[in-house]
Amino acid sequence: MRRLPQARNSRAAAGLAGHPLRHESAVGHVTGQASYVDDRRGPADTLYAYPGLSSIARGNISSMDLSAVQCAPGVVDVITSNDIPGHRDIGAVFPGDPLLADGEVLFYGQVLFVVVANSQLAARRAARLAQVEYAPIDSHLDVEEALAEAYFVRPTHRQSRGDLDRAQAAADKQLTGEFHSGGQEQMYLEGQAAMAVPQDDGGMLVYASTQHPSEGQKLVAEVLNLPMSKVTVDVRRMGGAFGGKETNANQWSCIAALAAHRSGRSVKLRLARADDFAATGKRHPFFSRYQVAFDNDGTIKGLDLELAGNCGMSPDLSDAIVDRAMFHADNCYFLPAADIRGHRVRTDTVSHTAFRGFGGPQGMLAMENIIEQVATATGLDPLDVRKRNFYSAEDGRDTTHYGQKIEQHIIGPLVERLENTANYRARRQEISAFNAQSPVLKRGLALTPVKFGISFTVQHLNQAGALLHVYTDGSIQLNHGGTEMGQGLYTKVAQIVASELQVDMSRITCTSTRTDKVPNTSPTAASSGSDLNGMAARDAARKIKSRLTTFAAGHFGVSESEVVFEQGEVKAGQESISFADLAQLAYLQRISLSATGFYKTPKIHYNRDMANGRPFFYYAYGAAVSEVVVDTLTGEYRLLQADICQDVGQSLNPALDIGQIEGGFIQGMGWLTSEELIWGEDGRLQTAGPASYKIPAISDTPATLNVELLPDSPNTEATIFHSKAVGEPPLMLGISVWAAIRDAIGSLADHRASPALNAPATPERVLLACADMQKFMERQT
Amino acid sequence: MITFLLNSIEHRIDDIDPNTTVLDYLRDHLGRTGTKEGCASGDCGACTVVVARVSADNQLQYRSINACITPIGSLHGQQLLTVEDLAADGDLHPAQEAMVECHGSQCGFCTPGFVMSLYAHYQNHAQPDRQEILESLGGNLCRCTGYRPILDAAVAMYDPALEATPDQPPHNVRGTLAAMAQVPADLKGDNHRYFAPQSSAELAALYLQHPDARLVAGATDLSLELTQSLATITTLIHTGRATDLTDIQETSNHLDIGAAVTYSDSAPLLLHQWPELHELLERLGSKQIRNQGTIGGNIGNASPIGDMPPVLLALNASVILRCGKQRRSVPLDTFFVGYRRTVLGKGEFIERIHVPRRHASTLFRAYKISKRIDDDISTVCGAFALDMDGDRVTSARIAYGGMAEIPRRAHYCEDALRDKPLTEATINAAVAALAEDFCPISDFRASADYRMQVAGNLLRRLQLSHNLPAQQLQVTHYA
């Protein structure tokens, strides 16, 4: 195989933790050999299931005539709610998500019934032949109206501290305002898919594209009325997930399993893209109202903030998502007095769900908008307002509004560093000069910081398991509860095991994540994949290493401290033996070469009644500087340059980490710029595919994109090799693009008026904001 | 029967529903699952494959296309290359190797499509150039990487250290394809028919016999009826094999373009006369769409948001329509009669497009505005051809897409410009006149207000562009 010259690097070849090793499936990806659920060949008699979807937002089903569906060519079975042997509700945390509609319609695009046919096309065609009559009920589609009526899926949660009234009275200035941020479709390139294979013991094997195999297993078992031990879920890889295959993958596994259970044949289900858009949840749109009190130097004295998450029709994960928005409403800023309420607003749309950041981005963006408004009101550079309010070890400005003490003060130095490397101040000057002489195009610049809490805020999820086998030829099979969705988790965990056992990566095979290998796993979510599974895998590796050490010490007659694993060899005093030979020797001496590993995150707790505690093991930090150019005639814009510094602790794999950072940044930019979800008055999603829903394309990536991993900053907590999580935090770096666009618009009014710029900042919203600035200037003259 | 080369193996298909797409054929019939379905609407590029065909000058021409919206019959006489075909004996193609080394894949699902777009780019360009790379990859979406490593790979694949093993001898492929092309193509299956006439006359006769047939003129829009509406089309007639529909003639009066000429094939000649079209042509669909879509198809489907019609209206183009042996010339101005309706009668089709040659005194601009720069449908598309006498406008042809139920000229606006100096005052009057010309709708792309405002502002940009370079007027000049 040919290689680029720079890749001929022996350290990289060893592949130990810390090295920029390629993704374990990279060659499979580029050759098309890497297989996804729908690529899997079923037996010749495999059937295809397809859902029939509702076409109103809310109402009762008066009649559902499926005779034409039943008679359509190729149709084998038609399944409705009454055919479900077990549970009919698959709500993952709270009830409210019917597998199939049970008499009432809760959103446009809800699954009413399922067709099973001998081809995907036959099933899809037949699904459109249903005659359904509805008795519509007035629907709630507007979040502000629903909020006014307190139409909620869960009760409001409140976090407060300090004397807000006094802080407000004492401050130099106050501002109030409202802000909207839009939702976001995950738009994983591989749509939702599952394949169920009936087993001869009455059980079910499901090949799924899911971030949460154990939840899929539990729900399939409940729907089929089977013990969990009879259901296995297998996930080799996903073609992207981003939170959209956490709870939202379950329904398709359950439907495929139900169809397979009834027919006794393998059943595949793959959603067409438009139906995937219609039937699955997205990032929560958020609405916020704020009252902020601050001094003339930009210091925030108090914040009253209402965060209303638009949850759609059911609770799903919304409680935790709105909580996380609240946990991140401070971003990096100390709030001496704060009152933050998080509402879980119900609307009659698809139930919104996890998406990279999980509410964090929405809370953080609400705060960054406030910072921008404060900057305009005080006439300060927004960066100076940000720095003024950073958490610091001084004057007791180091505790969040929910009581967690900030122990690692990274954001100040990190931002200082980025400000210098990205040449922020000089570029600010240069941009002002450019804008003064450029009549149509205006440039904008912004530096925004990110502090992101790492841990599931639901405590019990912070655990993981692993299973490690060493075979007698010294090859190693590694399995853990984490799923591979492109982030490189399998690679990182294998590097950890390779480091622990000091063997070459080529010895290690990662096998698909399966509920029969490692049970009761948590979703691969909350950026926790390598933190949790890396630790569990290391635990398993250490067990085997310890057994081998004891054995080798005895065998070679040395003390255990004299047994050293190094570069594929095991040294015992003067003796040296290859890892493979030691494995063979140990086997002959009846030493177990298989181990499970386990990990649970220490230190974390949160008392929800008191709204106080330490929900996060640690925080990951980052910051980005973005520069944009905006066309004030059309509202179009371009990102010209982005400079990023991200704190990943001691990187497990710099190449994969940079991949997460760049990808997260561009995805975050998409959320705030071109990605716009629009529902019609009938509740139908009108932007239901990539023709109308525009995620960033290749020329949206700036010509200059500099990413630095913050050097010499190992995690002070005892995480795996003192690394930090990197999955979600970089998404919020995209906020800098939104702020830079806002900065360019503000230049039209010499930054004396504050552009109202709800997200996403589509060209239309940008042009509207430009017009506001121009009107402001007209009023001034 | 149709015949094509599947990599280097001759592949014949006879009994298949001609409504089958190349993607479904690959995945469901051949079990070649390396090519992925991301959207089945030509918008994400995950299904990108490469077809090679023999060009008019007897060269092998490699083009990326979206397999998901290509009817299987279109493959006749071509070589189809998929991601499975690039690596030989474990030896990766430079496009693949560079993607691996640059960490260009994460989840890997879009990767085969990117690899094929990179491969097509590699076959068509000797050197890496950022702008050309962006143009080749604008139709491939990646949700994981943020694209930077893929851009790096597009450069790195030219590293001499990754020198490619030569493909199978091109001469043989050329010869084989040329021989295949001699054989007429047709398909039948599931009571559906597919024809690929080899001349305009043959097409005319067939279309009279089958007046309800649908013309496959690129199929980038037509295929959505198959993949999204799940329709079946009884009779398909492919226009792209008629040699006298796929040629371009330059006469002393006009550019005479065969209706089945693709955007990619027409671009060089169009740009030669109207270099100002460069940006619009680059933003029209994606590379894959431009490789497949035809100008005749773009006019014939009469979409209110097609990008070529406003341009052709501004350039005073006319279309030659043919029905049987009858031909008539219709100014494009009068071709569109209502939402997706035209003057075309039963059995009548667009044979050629005549675009008058440019006058030296013409000020020409074409602007496209969309939510995203790459591969998006226009919110508003404006094309402006002003005949100038110094600073004075002697006549104006102004047309917009996205502003009405058809692509249409702005007559009131034109009147406001005629015989006026191109000043801010004139433009203000022309902008005001637009309100007489258009009453656009609000939809998910934009509100009516935005459309009106942008339509007017494009006139302002037009005026400013007389004195300011494009870098000071258009963000698209930064990439």
Interface residues (C-beta under 8 A of the other chain):
Chain A: M1 R2 R3 L4 P5 Q6 A7 P20 R22 H23 S25 A26 V27 G28 H29 V30 T31 G32 Q33 A34 S35 Y36 D38 D39 R41 S119 L121 R124 R125 R128 Q186 M187 Y188 L189 E190 G191 R237 M238 G239 G240 A241 F242 A272 R273 A274 S438 P439 V440 L441 M485 G486 Q487 G488 V629 V630 D631 L633 T634 G635 E636 Y637 R638 L640 A655 L656 I658 G659 E662 G663 G664 F665 I666 Q667 S674 E676 I678 Q686 T687 G689 P690 A691 S692 K694 I695 P696 A697 I698 S699 D700 T701 A703 L705 T762 P763 E764 L767 L768 A771
Chain B: R27 D28 G31 R32 T33 G34 T35 K36 E37 G38 C39 A40 S41 D43 C44 A46 T82 V83 E84 L86 A87 G90 D91 L92 P94 A95 Q96 E97 A98 M99 V100 E101 H103 G104 S105 Q106 C107 G108 F109 C110 T111 P112 V115 R130 L134 L137 G138 N140 L141 C142 R143 C144 T145 G146 Y147 R148 P149 I150 L151 A156 D159 A161 L162 E163 Q228 L230 I369 K371 R372 I373 D374 D375 D376 I377 T379 D443 F444 R445 A446 S447 Y450 Q453 V454 N457 L458 R460 R461 L464 L468 Q472 L473 Q474 V475 T476 Y478 A479
